[in-house]
């Protein structure tokens, strides 16, 4: 392989090799992606976090490839079979698949039929028949009959020769690569319903008699079909060709490719038919089977990668959703029989009251529940009501609406909040530590209230896989999904910044350079010694050494501390630059902060030095204009239509306000307040072509939609964002389902 790892990544990213080398050196030195993206722009020439994440992933893959290449070279060398041509071929392999194709003939394996045949002395027979088709196979085979070596007759000798050639055909790396690519570009995945599974597998009805080319299959269809197979509803078949091609008489295109590779042709010679049958046998019993396994893995991997990307994008949007901020909030975790759990948190998120009310069936204590909520709201100056969107959410939303109507003096606002993962938090070890004396059932209401105040700070307490913004997430690679989601959480937390004096240990543990143990130490130090007055004081925390300090300091905020710069994203290492700016402006640093006129009068180039280049100085000037600015959007709320509470209340043509809950490759799910999300198909998101639904909407967006179709039996709602579409006219096709608890 002539190109270095850094060179290959640079080519893939469309950047210079020196940028990649600098980033790799920083990553290998223990720096995190957020730190490199924010504070080492001079070194990487301003690679952003998205480029760095891709670089990090490709670096991992290519290093694994190099490790495997080294192991394969060593293995073949030990076998005494490594010649110059083979070594060059191994070194030139650019993917793991190509590397394994080359290695296959040399891979240690169990005693195969071909190996047994070689041990019985049948390789010369195989070579002779392949090299000279004018020889009669049966006559040639007679000379190899040897009862002592297990070759009972000529037929047994030919069977052994066929096993040897089958292995030879299937282990030809170049041929395998060509066959695989043809099958990928010409083949398709077909699904059929298993006998008797039509009713039980109704949710897979779209795939009961379905086929689509591999290259055209979107990720959600691949994962849906694999799920259907796993649940014993569907049978999947990988078809190498379109049916009309496959049904033509004579050898298939694949068999012809194998025959050409080994110069096998039907010219009426005695050995031609036997060789043709051997090619067919090799293709149908071995090569096609192995390629099918390869392509199934390729389909799954590509679908997983896309699903993980969508999940990660949705998670990012949810984590960076608008925070309601420091406003007293009443959290309601709805339920019927067990009641509605109530928690009031003050502006700082501290729990000040909890209760359980029973307004719904079977208790029906509506008036008592209203009175209790009114008393709590008044007593604690509640500003917002956060309602979990699971079971009994619409009924509870109605209760909150009546509370607002009957008590206008309280000036309350109600908001529906996703409660995905709240039960996971309630039963977690951290919840027990954070709310030790509180009943598990009430902790969910606390989490719902806090999610409204600050989604990011609350959601980091939950395993991101439990937040529920992915499609088929339980079918995805655990390692791949966790790695991707952890990266998203890390980027979001560091992008917003963290108040070190109020942050929980889970939030701190997502800050660049801070491990879970170090986060606990920071909280313990804070509890023992009181709030941190400066970033410098972080150095007193146990096990927080120089490297951890370098990585985390710029992302930790100290509001109202000894140094106003500690409340900004300016890294402490750059404070001398700011002091020079203050001196140049004729005042103290404090007088510069937020002083737009003074800052814009400064020339960034005047403050560039050997340590800090123009990108960093420019960032510092922007940050000083609005120190500690929050990149998240302003807080807004959606209003569900009164009287529309269940699926049966929906009618085609209705225009409703809703909240986007999830975005997939095929469209967006929208909660319109009926316990069942509706689907806006990608074709109904805009009047113009939409390649990626996320270009139009993202989770948390408040949108107006029109109902196009309602299938109560299948729990499917078809919606459109094109409000002038008419029901029945084809808009909003592809109604979907995503339950709301």
N, C-alpha and C positions, 0 to 999 in steps of 0.2 A: 504494500500500500504506500504510494509515493506521497500522498498528501497527509500532513499532520492532522491530529484531531482538531487542533485550534484552527487550522486552515480550512478544514471541512465545515466546521461550525460557522466560520466567518462567511464562507460561500453560501451556506444555507440561509443565514440571517441577512445577507447582503450588507455586511459591515467589513471593516478592515481586520486583518488577522491580529494586529497589535492590540486592538480593542478587546478581542476575545482572550488573548494571552493575559492581559491585565486583569480581566474579570476572573479568569481561572485562578490566577495567582492569589487574588483576594479571597475567593471562595475556599481555596485550599488552606489559606491562612486563618480560616475561622470566621470570616466576615459573612454577614447575612445578606440576602438579596435587598431587603429594604435599606440597609445601611449603605450598601454599594450604590444603589440607585439614587439615594438622597445626598450622600456625603462624599462620594468618590467619583464625581462626574469628570474631573480632570483626568483621572487614571483611565477610565473606560471611554472617554470622549462622549459622555452623556448617554450611555445605554440606559434605557428605561427598565422598569420592573418587569414588564411583559417580555421584553427581549432577554432579560437576565434569567427569567424563569424558563424560557425555551432553551436558552444556553445551558442552564443547569441540568435540564432533563436530557438534552442531547449529549452532554458531557458524560452523564451517568451511563447512557446506552453505549456510547462509543468506547468508553473505558471497559465496560463489560465485554464488548466485542473484541477488544485487544487482549483481554485476559483469556477469552476463549480461543483466540487465534494462537496465542502462545502455548496454551495447553494442547491444542491440536498438532501444532508443529512438533512439540516434544513427543507426543504419542506416536506420530508417524515416523519420526526420527528413530525412536526406540525400536520400531518394527523393522528398521533398515530399508524403508521404502521411500525415503524422501529424496527425490532427485530435484534438479534445478527447476524444471518445468512445473512440477507439483508445488514446490515452495513458492514460486512466482505466482501461481494460481491462488494459493492460500493467502498470500500477502495482498493480493489484489481484490479479494472479496470485500464488498462494501456493506453487506448486511449479514445478520446472523443466519438467515435462511440459506443464502448462497454458501456461507462457510460450512454449514451442516451438509449441504448437497455434496460439496467436494470431499468432506470427511467420511461420508457414508460408507464407501467401499473399505475404509481402513478402521472403521469403528469396531471395537471388540464386540462380538455378538455370540448368542447361544449357537450351538451346533445346528445349522440350517440344513435343509435338504440339499442345497448346493454344496455345502461343505462336506456332507456325507458322500455326495456323488464324487467330489474331487478326491476324497480319501479312497474311494473305490476305483480310482484311476480313470474316471470318465471325462476329464477335461479335454484330453486329445480328441475324443469323439465329438464333443461340442464344438471345438475349434475346427475340426475337419468338416463337419456338416455346414458350419457358417461360412467357411472359406471356400468350399467347393460344392455348390448345390447340385452338381451333375452326379454326385454320388448318391446311390440309393440308401436311404436311412436305415432300413431294416438289415440290409446286407452289411453295411458298415458296423451296425450295432452288434451283429452276431460275433464279431471278433472280440468283443469286450465282455462277453458272458463269463462270469466267474463266481461260482457258488460260494467259494470261500470268502469272497469279498462282498457278498450280499447281492450280487447281480445275477438273478435267477435265469433271466432270458433276455432276448433282444428288446422286448417291450420295456423291461425294467431299465435296461441301459439307456434307451431313448428318453425315458422319464427322467433319469438322472441328468442327461445332457440338457434336457429342457429346463430343469431347475437351475443349472449353471448359467444358461443363457438368459433366463428370466431375471436372475440376480444381476447379471452384467448389464442388461438393458435398464433395469430400474436404478442402478447405481451410477449411471452416466450423468455427471453433474450438469453439463451443458444441455443435454437432452431434457433432463428433468425440469430445468429452468424454463426452457422453451414450452414444454407441455403445460407447465403450471400457468405461465402467462397467457397461453391460448385459452386454457380452461377458464381463467379469470375473466378474460375479455369476451369469451363466447358463451360461457356457461350461465346457469341460472339456479336459483334456489326455489324448489317447489314444495308446497305444503298440501297435505290432504288430512281431513278429519278421520280419526280412528272410528271404526264401526261402533255404534252405540254411544258415542261421546258427544253427539250433537247438542243435547239439552244441557248436560253438565258443563260443557265447554262453550256455552253461548257467547261468552265475552271474546272468544277467538273466532267468531263467525266470519269475520273478514278474511280469514285464512283457511277456511274449510276446503277451498279448491283454488289455490293461488300459486302463481309463479311469477318471478321477476328476475331479470338479469342481475348478476352479482354487482356489476358496476353501477346499477341504477338504484339499488336497495338503500333506502335511508336507514339510519341507525335504529330508529324506534321500531321499524318493521322487523329488522333482524332480531332485536331483543324480544319483541312480542312473539315471534315464531319460536325462538329458542325456549321462551317461557312456556308456550303451548306444548312443546315437545316434552319439557321437563314435567309438566303436569299430566302427561299421558293423554293429551287431547289431540295432538297433531303428530303426523309422521312427516319428517323432512327428508328430502332427497336432493342431493347436489347433482344436477344434470349437466354433463359436459357440453352439450349442444342444444340448440333449439330443437323441439320435437321433429319438425319437418326435415332438418338436416340429419338428425340421428336415425331417422327411419329409411334413409336411402340405402339401397342394396350395396353389398360389398364392404370392404374394410372401412372403418371410420377414419376421419382426418388424423386422429391421434395415432392410430395404428400405422397409417401411411408415413407419419413423421418418424416413428420408431424404425420402420422398415428402411426408409431412406438413409437414416443415420448409420445403419449397419449394412447398407448395400444389399438389402433383401428385395427381390422382385419376382413376380410370377411370370416366368418365361417358359413354362411347361417342362422344366427340368425335374428329375426325380426327387430332389430335395426341397423344391420350392414350396410345395403344399405344407410339408412338415414345418418349415421355417415360418411360413405365414401363420400357421396354427399356433406356433410358439409365440409369435408377436402378439396375436390376439389374446392368448392365455396370459402373457405377461401384463398386457394393458388391463384386462378385465379383472384379474385376480390380485394384482399387486400394485401396479403403478397408479391406476385410477383410484384405488382404495386409499393409497398413501396421499395422493394429491387432494382427495376429498377431505382427508383429515387436516391437511395443510390449509386448504381454502376455508374450511369451517373455522379454523383458528384465526385466519386472516379476517374473515367476516366479523367474528366475535370481537377481535381486537380493535378493528376499525370502529365498530359500533360502540364498544366500551369507551374508546378514546373520545368519540363525539358526545356520548352520554355524560362522561365525566366533565367534558368541557362545558356542556350546557348546565350541569349541576353546579359547577364551580361559578359560572357566570350568574346563575340565579342566587346562589349563596352570597356572592359579592353584593348584589343589589339589595338583598334582604339585610345584610349587615350594615350597609351604608344607607339604609332607609332613614328618612327624616326623623330625628329625635324630637319628642314633644318638649323635652327639656325639664328644667327644675320647676315642675308644677305638681301640686298634691293630686294624687290619682287614686281612684277607687277601682280595684281589680275584681272582676266577676268571672268565676270559673263555673259555667253553666252545668246543670244536671237536673234530672227529673226526680227520681226516687230518692237519691242521696242529697238532694237540695243544691242550691247555688252557693258555692263557697265565696266568701267576701274577704277582701284584704284592702286596707287603706295604707298607702305609703305616703310619707311627707315629701317635700320638694327634693330632699336628698336621697330618697329611696328607702328611708328607714321605716320599718313596719310600726304603725301606731295603733292599729285596731284590726281585729279579725272577727268573723262571725259566719254563721250558716243560716240561710233563709230558705223557705220552702213555698215559693209562689206557684209552682206548677203542680200538675197531677203527680202523685195521688193526694198530696196534702192540700193544695189549692189555697194557701194562706197569702193571697195576693196583697190585700190591704196591709196586713202586718208587715210583709216584706217591704212594701213601699215606705211605710212609716219608719222602719228601721234604717233603710238606705238614706232617707231624708235626714234623719237624726245624725247619722255618721258623716254625711256630706257637710252638714252645717257645723258640726262639732270640730271637724278637722279642716275646714275651709277647702274642701275638694273642688278641683277645677275640671278634671277630666274623669270620664268613666271608661275603663278598658274592658271590653267584653270578649271572652274567648270564643272562637268561631266553631266549636265542636257541637256535640249533642246539646239540644235545648238552647242554642245560641239565638235563634230568631225569637223564641218566646221571651228570652231574657233581654234581648234588644228592645222588645215591645215594652217590657217592664221599665227599662231605663228611659225609653221615650215618654212613658206616662209620668215618670218621676220629673223629667225636665219640664213637661207641660204643666204639671200641678205646682211646681216650685220654680217659677221663672226667676225668683229672687236669688236662687243659688247660682245662676248663670253657668250651668253645667253643659259640657259637650261630650257626646258618646262616640266611641270609636271601636270598630270591630278589629280584634287583634288575632293573628295566627297563634294558635295554642300548640302547634306542632312541637313535640319535644318537651312540653311542660311537665308531663308525667314522668319523663326520664329524669328531668332535673329534680322533681319532688323526691324521688327515691334515691338520689345520688348521695355519695359520701360528702360532697361539698355542701349540699343543701342541709344535711344533718349538722354540719359544722357551722354553717351560716345562720341557720334557724333551728337550733337544737331543741328548743322547748315547744316547737310548733308541730301540730298534727300534720302528717304527710299530706293529707287531703287538702289542707289549706295552703300549702307551699305553692301549688300551681297558681292560685289566685295572686299570690305575691309576685310570682314570675311574670304573669300576664300584665300586671300593673307596671312593673319595672321595664318590661319590653317596650311599652309605649313611651316611657320617659327616655330610655336610651337603648335601642335595640342591640347595638353592638356590645355594650357592656354586659347586657343580660344574656345574649345568645352565646357568648364565648364560654359560658358555664356549662354548655351542653355539647356533647359530641356532635360535630357538624352533620354527621350522617343521619342524626335523629331529627334534624330540622325539617325534613320532608319537602325539599324543593327540587327533587330529582326524579327522573323516570327510570323505572326498573332498577333502582339503586341496589336492591338485594341480589341482583344478578351480576353485579359488576365486581371486578377484582378489588378485594378489600385493600390491598397494598396501594394499588394505583389510585383508588378513590381517596383514601386517607391522605396520601401524600399531596394530592392536588388540593383537597379541601383545606388541609392544614396550611398550605402555602397561601390560599385565599384569605384565611383568617389572619395570618401573619401580616399580609400586605394591607388588609383593611385596618387592623389595629394600629399599625405603625403609620399608615397614611393619615389617620385621624389624630393620633397622639393620645397619651394617657396621663391623667392627673394622678401622680404617684401618691398623693395623700388621701385619695378616696377610692382608688381602684382595688378590686378584689384580687386575690391570688391568681385565679384563672385568667383574668384580664392581663395582669402583669406578666404571666408566663408566656403570653403571646408577643411580648415586646422583644425586639431584636436583642439577642445576647442574654436573655433571662430564661433560665430553666425553671421547672416547677419548684425545685428545692430553693432556688434563689428567690423566687417570688414569695415563698413562705417566709424566708428570712427577712425580706423587705417589710412584709406585713407585721412580723413579730417585732422588728426594730421600731416600726411606727407605733405599734401598740404600747411598747415599753417606754419609748423616749418622746412620744408626741409627734406631730407633723414635721416633715422635713422642711427646713427653712431654705435650703439651697441644694442644687444638684451635687455640689461638692460633698455634701453630707452623706450622699449615697455611698461614698467610699468607706464609710464606717460600718456598713452592713457586712455581716459575716459572709465570707466567700465571694464577695463582689470585687474581683480583682481588676487590674488595669484594662484587660481585653474586654471584659463584660461591661465595664464603665464606658469604654470607647464606643461599643456597639449600641448601648441602650440610652445613654445620656440625652441625646438629641430628641428622642421620642417621648421622654418623660417630662411632664409639665409640673411646675410648682407655681401655683397662683398665689399672688400676694406675698411672695417670699422676699429674701434679702436682696436678690438681684432680679430686676425686671426681665432680663434676658432669659431667665430660667422658666418663664411662662411662654416662651416662644419655641419654634423648631430650630433656632440657630444652635449649632453644636458648640459646646463649651470650648472646643479647640479653636473656634473661629471668633471668640469674644474679643481678642486683640484687634481684629479687623473692624469690629463695630466701634471699639473705643477710638480707633483712628478716624472713623467716620464722624463720631461725636466731636472730636477735637477739630476736625476740618470744618464742621458746621458751627463751631464756636460755642458748644454747649456740652452738657452731660449726655450720657447714653439715654437716660430716662426721657430727656426732652426730644430725642429723635423718634422714639417709639410712637407710632400712630400719626406722626407729623408728615403728612403727604407732601406738602410744599417743600419742606427742608430736605426730605429724602430724594425727591425728584430733581432737586438742584444739584445733587451729587452725581459725579460720573463714575460708573462702576469700574472703568479701566484704571482710574487713579488709585484704586485700592487692591489691585492685583499684585501678588507677590509670588515668591517661590513655592509657597504652600497652597495658596488659594488662587485659583484661576478665575477667569471671567464668569463661567457658569455658576460657581459657588457664590461669588460676590453678587451677581445678579439675583440669585435666590435669596440672599440675605436681605437685600434692599426690598424685595417684594414682601418678605416675611415681616420686616419691621413696620411696613405700612399697616398690616393687619396681623399682629402677633397672635399665634395660637389659633388662627382662623380654622373653623370647622368646614371641611370640604363637602359635608352632607347637605342635601337640599332643605329648604324650609318646610315646616310641618303643615300638612293639609289633611282634611278628613273627607270621607265619602258618605253619602246618605242613601240608604236603601229605600226603595219605594214602599210606602205603607200599604198593607194589604197583600203584598206578595211575600209569602212566608214559606211556601212549599212548592214542590215541582208542579203540582196540579194547578197552581195559581198562575202559572206562566201561560201566555198566549202568543202565538206568532204575531209579529208586528209591534209588540211592546218595546218601548225604548226605556232602558234602565241605566242607572249609575252602578258601577261595580268596581271591585279592586282586582287587579291582576295578581293571581296567587302563584302562578308558575308559567314558565315559558319553555316550550320544547321545540324541536326542529320542525314539527308539523303545525305549530300554532301556539296560541296562548290560552291558558285557563283563567276564567274570570269568575269571582265570587259575586253573585247578584243577590245573595241573601236567602237562598232556598235549600241550604244543606248540601247542594250538589253543584260543583263548579261547571260552568258551561264552557264550550270550546269555540274560540274564534280560530277557524282554520287559517293557515298561512295565506290562502287565496282570498280571504275575506278581511285581511288586516289593512289593506290599502287598495286604492284604485290602480296603483302601479305595481309592477312585479316586485315581490319581496323575496330575497334570497334567504335572509336570516331574520326570523321574527323579532329577535332582540334589537334589530335596528329600528323597530317601530315601538315596542313596548318592553317593559321590564317589571319584575315582581314589585308590588307596592304601588304601581301607577294607578291613578283613579281615571276610569274611562267611561264613556257613554257607549252602550251597545244596543243593538236591536236583536230581538229574538226572531230567529228564522224558522226553527223547528224544535218541537219538544217530543221526545219519545219516553213516556213515563215508565213503560215496562222495562226498557233497557237503561233507564236513568241517564238519558243523553239529552243535552241541551246544545243546540247549534246556534251560534251568535255571529254577528258581524259588526265590525267597526264602521262599515260603510252605511251610514244611516239612511241613505236613499235606496238601498237594496230592498226589493220586495220579497216577502216570503214565498217560496215555491219557484222563485226565478233562478235558483242555482247558487245564490250567494250563501256564504257561511257553511259550505259543505263540510262534511266530515265531523258531525257532532261527536263529542268525546265524553269521557266520564272521569271525574276525580272527586271522590267523596269528601265531605266536610265533617266527618266524625259520626 
